Amino acid sequence: MAASGGPAPYEIRVADVLDARWAGWFDGLQISGQGDETVICGLLADQPALHGLLSKVRDLGLCLISVRRLDTGQAGNEAP
C-alpha cells in the first residue's frame, strides 16, 4: 500500500446515478453506475486531491455513501 501522503487508488460511492460525461468534472476518474449508486474510482495524488474530490461531491449535492482507499492490487480488479 502507498504511504499515507502519496498516490493511492480510491473508490467513492454516492447515491444517484451519474453517467460517464461527468468524468471531466471528476478529473478523468472512472465513473460507473451500479444500481442506484455511482462509483467514482481512480488514482488520487494525495490527501488534498481526495479532499478536492469530496468537495466536488458536496458541490453537486450528492449523498456520500462511502470512501475506500484500495490496495494497489485491488485497483485493477474493481468492476467499472
N, C-alpha and C positions, 0 to 999 in steps of 0.2 A: 504494500500500500504506500502511496506517496506521503511525504512528510506533510504535517498539518497545514503548512503555509503554501505548499506548492500545487502544481496542477493535479487535478483529480476528476474522475468521472462522477457525475451526479444524475439522479433521477428525481424529478419533481412532478408530483401528481396534483392536478387541480380538477375541481368539479367543472362540468360543462365540456363541450367538445369544440376545440379549435382545429381548423384544418391546416394543412401544410403551408398555406400562404403566410401564416404567422411566423414562420421560421426566420424571416428577415428581422422582425421585431425582437426575436429572441436570439439575435446574433448568429443565425445559421444552425442553432441546435436542432436536433431531430424532434419533430412534433408528430405524435400519433394519437389517434383516438382509441380508447378501449372502453367500450360500453358508453356510459355517460360521463367518463373522465377523459382528460387529456394527459398524456405523459410527455414531458419535456426532458430530453436526456442528451448528455454530451459532456465533453471535457471542459471544465472551467479552470481558468488560470490560477485562481487563488480565492481566498475568502472574500475580498472586496468584489470580485466578479460574481460570486454566489449572492452576496447581498444586493448587488445591482440587478441580478435576475429576479430575486424575490421582490424588489421594488417594482419591477415591470409587472409581475403578477398582481401586486397590490394596485398599481395604476389602472389595470384593466378591470379591477373589481372582481377578480376570480377568487373563489374559495379554495384556499390551500389545503390539500389533503395530507400530503407527506413530502418530506425531503429526505433522500437517502444518498449517502456517499457510497459508491460502489467500489469493490475491489477492482483493480485493473483487469483481472481475469474475467470479471462479471460484465464489464462494459461491452465487450463484443458479443456476449451471449444473451443480452437482453432482447426481448421481442420488440420490434419497431412499433 
